[in-house]
């Protein structure tokens, strides 16, 4: 599980403060695949709430692939640069930020 803070840039060029969180559950004995979900809120003229499902692949124990890359540092602490492309109503939004989480 991780929480992150970042910015969302809309097609119009406007940038808005964004908060989000994601959760991924590893599957099977090898733990190389995972499923989960995410949520984020974009603080624009009116707040936009975005939720969705995630599929993840873990090529090694310290690296995973979702919509971004993550590296596990300092034991269970993770620092994750994240990039998402959201389709919000009739606009495409680019969301980017840095997440800090704890594996368990």
N, C-alpha and C positions, 0 to 999 in steps of 0.2 A: 504494500500500500504506500502511496506517495501523495503528497500535496505539492502544488507548484503555483508560482506566481509568474505572470508574464504580460505580454501585450498582444492585442489582436489588431491586425491591419486589414481593413475592409477594402473592397475594390475601389471605393471612392477615395482611398488614400487616408481616411481618418483612422487614428490609432486610439485604442481604448484599453484601460487597465483590465486585466483578466485574472481570475483565481480558478484553480481547478484541482481535481483529485482523480486518482485512478487506482484500481485494484486488479491484480492479475493472480489467478490461482493456477499453479503448475499442475499438469496432468500426467498420469502414469508414473511408472517406476523411474524412468530416466529423467523426468521433469523437463524435457526439451521443448514441450509445447505447453501453452497456457491459454486460458480464456479469462475474460474479465469485463470490466466496464469502466466508464469514465463519466465525469460530470464537470461542467465549467460554467461560470457566470461571467458574462462580458458586461462591464459597466459603461454603457453608452448613454445616449439620450434617455433610453429606457433599458432596463437590464434585460439581457438575453440569456436564457438558461439552455445549455446544450448537454445532452446525455447520449451515450451510445455504448456499443459493445466493442470489445477489443479481442484480437487474436494475437498471440505472441509466439515467437520462436527464440529459444535460448541456445545458440550454437556452442557456448561454453558456460560455465558456472558464473562467470563474471560479466558476460556481455549478452544483451538481449536485443531483439528487433521488434519494434511495434511500429509506431509512426515516427520514431526517433531512436536514438541509440542510448544505452545506459551502461554505466560502469559501476560496479560495486566497489566501494572504498571503505576502509576502516571497519572491516567485519560486516555487520548487517546494515550499516549506513550506506545509502545510495544517493548519488548526485547525478541527476539525469537531465541533459539538455533535451528539450522536447519541441517538436514542430508538428502541428496539426493543420489540416485543411478542412474547414467546416463549411457545409452548405446551410446557411441560415436564411430562411425564407427565400428571397430571390437574389441573395448576394453570396459570394464566395469569400470566406474570411480566412486569413492566414494567422494562426495563433502560434506564438513562440515564447519560450520561457525556460526556466530552470526549476526542476523539481528536486525536493529532498525527501527521502523516504527511509523506511526501515523494513528490511526483509524479515519474515518470520514463517 
